[in-house]
Amino acid sequence: MSKKGLISIVKMDKIKATYIHRNAELEGIGKRVVRLCRENTLNDLNALYDSLILVDEEIPMTKAQIDAYKKYMPEQLHSDQLDWTTALKYTKDATAPLRDGFPYVVDYAGFLPSWRNRFRYTIDLDKNILKIAKGGLEVISQQSDEFFDDADYCDKITPCVLAEFPLEDIPNNWMEVCKAKWQ
């Protein structure tokens, strides 16, 4: 089962978020988010936030966007008719477009409370912290995505905050800290 997640950047209480379709675990995108934070100053991260343009995934990609996005997905899956949903689904590394300055981010802030959102990485520029949280049905020890149609608990599951680190001083043992909290 692929682990979905979200990378959110918060500034002035406004969220710009990008979707992670797979490998959102600490060992996957988690390491890349930490690297993104470590390799950029607070000014760089603020500039990154300011440069991001939110798009609706239902709006077709332009030819220029399709061509620019090609390097973020497996070559055999790229198409001249690429849409945002497919692009996000097959993005190899959700931090790569952010690192490269690709300005378009599908507005996925609405995915934040979703029970399918397993790993949540928040770069909070208001508080200058990286917050890492785990959510989804695993919080209630349910290992499967399956639930009954009449289940009323799915939107009421509070994520478990694994850690909060200062953006300018993320410790080398950040992953161990997160794993210890989860256990």
C-alpha positions as semicolon CSV with decimal commas, in nm:
position;residue;x (nm);y (nm);z (nm)
1;M;0,000;0,000;0,000
2;S;0,144;0,338;-0,092
3;K;0,175;0,592;0,186
4;K;0,023;0,923;0,092
5;G;0,106;1,251;0,253
6;L;0,135;1,625;0,227
7;I;0,406;1,887;0,236
8;S;0,261;2,214;0,361
9;I;0,430;2,548;0,376
10;V;0,259;2,797;0,605
11;K;0,312;3,172;0,600
12;M;0,087;3,435;0,756
13;D;-0,150;3,149;0,846
14;K;-0,199;3,065;0,477
15;I;-0,120;2,714;0,354
16;K;0,034;2,610;0,026
17;A;0,047;2,233;0,010
18;T;0,169;1,970;-0,231
19;Y;0,043;1,613;-0,244
20;I;0,263;1,307;-0,198
21;H;0,110;1,002;-0,366
22;R;0,369;0,747;-0,252
23;N;0,675;0,708;-0,030
24;A;0,562;0,972;0,217
25;E;0,728;0,778;0,501
26;L;1,007;0,930;0,709
27;E;1,265;0,725;0,518
28;G;1,131;0,849;0,185
29;I;0,997;1,202;0,146
30;G;1,067;1,275;0,513
31;K;1,443;1,272;0,446
32;R;1,396;1,493;0,143
33;V;1,184;1,747;0,332
34;V;1,449;1,768;0,604
35;R;1,715;1,815;0,336
36;L;1,505;2,090;0,174
37;C;1,487;2,270;0,508
38;R;1,856;2,225;0,583
39;E;1,974;2,339;0,241
40;N;1,770;2,660;0,247
41;T;1,782;2,962;0,475
42;L;1,465;3,108;0,624
43;N;1,482;3,377;0,355
44;D;1,506;3,106;0,085
45;L;1,206;2,921;0,228
46;N;1,005;3,244;0,246
47;A;1,097;3,318;-0,116
48;L;0,994;2,963;-0,211
49;Y;0,653;3,012;-0,049
50;D;0,611;3,348;-0,223
51;S;0,698;3,197;-0,562
52;L;0,442;2,915;-0,544
53;I;0,131;2,954;-0,754
54;L;-0,167;2,746;-0,646
55;V;-0,352;2,572;-0,927
56;D;-0,673;2,373;-0,937
57;E;-0,611;2,012;-1,040
58;E;-0,917;2,029;-1,268
59;I;-0,763;2,306;-1,480
60;P;-0,568;2,158;-1,772
61;M;-0,191;2,194;-1,770
62;T;-0,044;2,422;-2,034
63;K;0,205;2,287;-2,288
64;A;0,485;2,472;-2,107
65;Q;0,382;2,318;-1,771
66;I;0,366;1,970;-1,924
67;D;0,711;2,010;-2,079
68;A;0,861;2,152;-1,758
69;Y;0,712;1,874;-1,546
70;K;0,858;1,595;-1,760
71;K;1,171;1,554;-1,548
72;Y;0,973;1,478;-1,230
73;M;0,810;1,157;-1,350
74;P;0,917;0,831;-1,513
75;E;0,975;0,891;-1,883
76;Q;0,744;0,610;-1,996
77;L;0,453;0,771;-1,807
78;H;0,496;1,121;-1,945
79;S;0,246;1,230;-2,207
80;D;0,164;1,542;-2,407
81;Q;-0,186;1,515;-2,255
82;L;-0,057;1,514;-1,896
83;D;-0,297;1,641;-1,631
84;W;-0,223;1,752;-1,275
85;T;-0,372;1,440;-1,116
86;T;-0,153;1,208;-1,322
87;A;0,152;1,428;-1,272
88;L;0,114;1,416;-0,894
89;K;0,041;1,044;-0,897
90;Y;0,367;0,964;-1,076
91;T;0,597;1,228;-0,931
92;K;0,908;1,046;-0,813
93;D;1,008;1,304;-0,549
94;A;0,750;1,559;-0,433
95;T;1,028;1,791;-0,308
96;A;1,206;1,807;-0,645
97;P;0,970;2,063;-0,804
98;L;1,000;2,274;-0,486
99;R;1,382;2,256;-0,490
100;D;1,395;2,337;-0,861
101;G;1,166;2,637;-0,840
102;F;0,881;2,483;-1,039
103;P;0,622;2,745;-0,944
104;Y;0,296;2,550;-0,971
105;V;0,148;2,360;-0,677
106;V;-0,188;2,190;-0,698
107;D;-0,392;2,333;-0,412
108;Y;-0,412;2,031;-0,183
109;A;-0,468;2,208;0,150
110;G;-0,806;2,034;0,165
111;F;-0,623;1,699;0,190
112;L;-0,472;1,797;0,526
113;P;-0,747;1,643;0,744
114;S;-0,799;1,339;0,520
115;W;-0,773;0,998;0,683
116;R;-0,567;0,886;0,380
117;N;-0,306;1,152;0,462
118;R;-0,055;0,936;0,650
119;F;0,247;1,168;0,680
120;R;0,224;1,544;0,718
121;Y;0,529;1,766;0,686
122;T;0,465;2,129;0,769
123;I;0,723;2,398;0,712
124;D;0,578;2,670;0,932
125;L;0,740;3,000;0,841
126;D;0,536;3,188;1,103
127;K;0,687;2,980;1,384
128;N;1,010;2,883;1,201
129;I;0,955;2,514;1,266
130;L;0,929;2,188;1,078
131;K;0,638;1,988;1,218
132;I;0,615;1,620;1,136
133;A;0,289;1,437;1,206
134;K;0,141;1,098;1,136
135;G;-0,225;1,060;1,059
136;G;-0,465;0,827;0,895
137;L;-0,630;0,515;1,020
138;E;-0,299;0,387;1,160
139;V;-0,346;0,635;1,445
140;I;-0,626;0,409;1,566
141;S;-0,423;0,096;1,482
142;Q;-0,618;0,018;1,167
143;Q;-0,366;-0,103;0,910
144;S;-0,604;-0,108;0,615
145;D;-0,758;0,177;0,416
146;E;-1,088;-0,009;0,421
147;F;-1,369;0,121;0,636
148;F;-1,741;0,080;0,651
149;D;-1,956;0,324;0,457
150;D;-2,132;0,427;0,777
151;A;-1,806;0,490;0,967
152;D;-1,827;0,835;1,119
153;Y;-1,479;0,839;1,271
154;C;-1,267;0,892;0,958
155;D;-1,281;1,271;0,961
156;K;-1,243;1,289;1,340
157;I;-0,899;1,128;1,373
158;T;-0,647;1,373;1,517
159;P;-0,296;1,327;1,378
160;C;-0,011;1,240;1,612
161;V;0,255;1,512;1,612
162;L;0,582;1,320;1,604
163;A;0,811;1,620;1,642
164;E;0,862;1,990;1,591
165;F;1,211;2,114;1,507
166;P;1,348;2,465;1,457
167;L;1,400;2,512;1,082
168;E;1,755;2,633;1,139
169;D;1,849;2,350;1,376
170;I;1,697;2,016;1,276
171;P;1,893;1,754;1,472
172;N;2,077;1,469;1,302
173;N;1,861;1,219;1,492
174;W;1,533;1,374;1,377
175;M;1,407;1,042;1,236
176;E;1,481;0,852;1,556
177;V;1,297;1,120;1,756
178;C;0,992;1,079;1,531
179;K;0,999;0,699;1,543
180;A;1,037;0,698;1,923
181;K;0,730;0,921;1,956
182;W;0,526;0,693;1,731
183;Q;0,620;0,382;1,926
